Amino acid sequence: MNPEQQAAYVISQSACAIIEALSIIANNTSHDSYAKTEIISLIEKYGIHHNAVIGLFQSGIGLTK
């Protein structure tokens, strides 16, 4: 992937996570901590945490294998 494609991928993954998080929020009428845990787990599920994104861009410019 070129840098523009990588950026588009990260943006699309972020949009998916936001949509799913909003669904969790909308369905969580009791405001429990389980919903917070679910929302936080979306970061890992969609691979949009700091290290994953940095790794994606580093591999795209040949810094890692």
C-alpha positions as MATLAB code, in Angstrom:
seq = 'MNPEQQAAYVISQSACAIIEALSIIANNTSHDSYAKTEIISLIEKYGIHHNAVIGLFQSGIGLTK';
ca = [
       0.000    0.000    0.000;
       1.183    3.477   -0.710;
       0.943    6.155    2.042;
      -2.378    7.483    0.765;
      -3.879    3.996    0.782;
      -2.530    3.388    4.280;
      -4.095    6.611    5.533;
      -7.404    5.725    3.881;
      -7.281    2.293    5.524;
      -6.699    3.756    8.998;
      -9.508    6.268    8.462;
     -11.922    3.568    7.304;
     -11.040    1.326   10.245;
     -11.579    4.281   12.579;
     -14.968    4.978   11.007;
     -15.986    1.340   11.528;
     -14.917    1.519   15.177;
     -16.842    4.771   15.695;
     -19.999    3.307   14.162;
     -19.756    0.223   16.339;
     -19.028    2.340   19.442;
     -22.095    4.471   18.762;
     -24.166    1.315   18.481;
     -22.858    0.099   21.834;
     -23.646    3.480   23.390;
     -27.152    3.529   21.912;
     -27.890    0.041   23.217;
     -26.434    0.682   26.662;
     -29.304    2.092   28.660;
     -27.844    1.135   32.050;
     -24.521    2.983   31.559;
     -22.565    0.012   32.838;
     -18.807   -0.379   32.771;
     -19.109   -3.399   30.459;
     -20.005   -1.030   27.611;
     -16.877    1.002   28.305;
     -14.788   -2.165   28.107;
     -16.478   -3.110   24.831;
     -15.771    0.305   23.343;
     -12.131    0.240   24.412;
     -11.731   -3.251   22.896;
     -12.738   -1.834   19.499;
      -9.358   -0.115   19.294;
      -7.664   -3.511   19.276;
     -10.332   -5.175   17.132;
      -9.879   -2.653   14.333;
      -6.101   -2.336   14.783;
      -6.146    1.397   15.310;
      -4.027    1.638   18.434;
      -0.845    3.680   18.245;
       1.609    0.833   17.671;
      -0.504   -0.777   14.962;
      -0.848    2.445   13.005;
       2.836    3.345   13.364;
       3.771   -0.192   12.304;
       1.557    0.069    9.241;
       3.184    3.287    8.103;
       6.720    2.092    8.902;
       6.238   -1.077    6.874;
       4.914    1.000    3.982;
       8.081    3.066    3.793;
      10.394    0.102    4.243;
      11.503    0.642    7.841;
      10.315   -2.790    8.997;
       9.882   -6.143    7.321;
];
